[in-house]
Structure formats: structure tokens, C-alpha cells
Amino acid sequence: QVQLVESGGGLVQAGDSLKLSCAVTVRTLNTYTMGWFRQAPGKEREFLARINTWYNRGTYYKDSVKGRFVIFRDIVKNTVYLVLSDLKPEETAVYYCAADEHGGNYSQKAGDFDYWGQGTQVTVSS
């Protein structure tokens, strides 16, 4: 069973940065496409970023976070990270990481991902 555990959330001020971590319990992270999403109260879960498998490397970002968020992977630690910069109060949400075991190159919808973490709260004060 694949397990994902996020950490790194917290309370920050507008303009601050955070580094979220997602530790994945798998034999190797190389064959999984990994994604980060967020969900604010009363809103749908929103795609943020994706990193493709080790063999078809590439990253993709939602337009509104491009240039401010960075996704990367440490295959030794089996951990995926999302660095958030220049955070805005409207980005307050629970942030989730997700794993696509089929290694899709275009995974972007929540339904494209097979495993999810429990989420980590990010609160941005103005």
C-alpha cells in the first residue's frame, strides 16, 4: 500500500515562503507521477503542480503559481517537495500531495491520481 505523508505547512504572512514535503512509502519513486493540489474551505480541490516520472522528466504548473511554486523530487529520500513563494492570503488552504502509479505524463485532474496524503494546512495572513 502506497502511503503519502505531507509536512511543512504552517502560518505565514503574505509574501513569505514555505517548503512542503511529501514522504512516499514506495520501493522507488521513479515510476510515479507526483502532484500537488490544494483545497480551500467551500472550494473544489485545485491542481497546482506535477512532476513526471524519472524516465520522462518534466514539470507542469497551474498558470497562477508558475514562477512562484517549484516542485522537485529526491529519489534517495522518496520525497517530493513543493516550495511556495510570495504567498497570498487567498492561497490559504489544505495542501495535498498525490501519486499517479501509472506514470501519466499529463495527469492534472484529481481523478488521475491514485493515492493521496492527509494534507497539511497552509494559512497566509495579510
PyMOL commands that set and color helices and strands:
alter all, ss='L'
color gray80, all
select helices_A, chain A and resi 54-56+63-65+89-91+110-112
alter helices_A, ss='H'
color red, helices_A
select strands_A, chain A and resi 3-7+10-13+18-25+33-39+46-51+59-61+69-74+79-84+93-100+115-116+120-125
alter strands_A, ss='S'
color yellow, strands_A
deselect
rebuild
show_as cartoon
